[in-house]
Amino acid sequence: MHHLEKSIYTRAEQDRMCCSWLVIVEDLRAENALLIRLLASVLSTTATHEFVETAEGYQSRFLIVEEGLLLLRHEIGELRQWVKNKTKGLAGKLERMQDDIDKTELDFLTLRANFIKFAGVNTLDARS
């Protein structure tokens, strides 16, 4: 009986992990959408050729981020189903997903920091 209780708790904990990952993914999607709106706003005030080229690069990266986040959300949903069905080999899948989430967050934070620096500098240039 104790083994069963431990097993249920473990599944519940694993499901909570998946839910927390979904929150992270949705938060990143919301931030990504904000960055896209900021890009549009900055583009409306600055129109140098070099700026537009760089902005297009950021726009492409933001779209790739959105696609990646949607895929990650789908994979987390599948992982939750595996948790509910007590699929064997789940520990490795959970570890890989945690690694994917960590890498996605780090990559996004780097992209965001670089974009904010780019947008901030160009916004200041446009005001001068």
N, C-alpha and C positions, 0 to 999 in steps of 0.2 A: 504494500500500500504506500509506503514512504517513497518508493521508487516512482510510482505513478504520480504522486503529488509533485515530486521534484521534476518529473518530465513535463507536467502541465505548466509548472512555474517557468521552466526553461522556454517552452513554446511561447508563453505569455511575454516573457522578457524579450525573446527574439522578435515577436510581433511589435512590441514597443520600439525596438531598435528600428524596424522597418518604418514605423509611423514617424519616428523622429527624422529619419532620412527623407521621407516625403515632405516634411515641413521644411527641411533645409533646401530641397530641390525647388519647392514653391517659392521660398524666400529669394532664392537666386533668380528664378524666373521673373519675379516682381522687380528685383533690382535691375536685371537685364532690360526689362521694359522701360524702366526709368532712364537708363543710359541711352536707349534708343531715342526717347523723347528729348533728352538733353542734346543729343547729337543733332536732331532736327532743329532745335532751337539755336544752337551754335551755328549751324549751316545757314540759317536765315540772316545772320549778322556778318558772316565772313564768307567771301567767295573767291579767294585766290586759288589759282590752279593747284598749287602744292597742297593747300589745305583740303580742297575737295578730294584730291587723290587719297590723302591720308584718311579722310573721313569715310570714303568708300571702303577702305580697308577695314576700318572699325565696324562699319555697318555689316560687312560680310562676316566678320568675327562674331558680332552679336547674333546674327542669324544662325551661325554654326553652333554657338552656345545654346540657343533656344532649342535647336534640333537635338543636341546632345542631352539637354535636360529632359526633354520629352521622352527620349529613349531611356534615360536613367529612371524616370518615373515609371515607365512601363516595366522595366526590369525589377524594380522594387515591388511592384504589384505582383509579378510572377513569384518573386521570392516569398512574399507573404502567403501566397497559395501553397508553396512548398512547406512553409512553416506550419500552416494549418493541417496539411496532410502528412506531417511527420516524415518527410522525405529524408532518406539517408544521405550522408555527405553534405549536410547543410552547413556545418561549421566552416568548411572551406569556402562555400559560396558567400557566407556572411562576412568572412574576412576579406574576400575579394571585393565585395560591395563596399565595405568600410574603406578599403584602399581607394576605390573609385570615387567615393564621396569626398574623401580627403583631397585627392588630386584635383577633382573638379572644383572644390572650394578654393584651393590654392591658386589654380589657374585663373579662376574668375577674379579673385582678389587682385592678382597681378594685372590682369586686363583692365579692371576697373581703375586701379591706381594710375596706370599708364594713360588711360583715356581721360581721367579727370585732370591729370597734369597737362595733357595735350589740349583739352577743351578750355581749361583755365587760362593757359598761356594765350590761346587764340582769342578768347573772349576779351582778355586784357588788351591784346593787340588791336582788336576791332574798336575798342573804346578810345584808343589814343588818337 
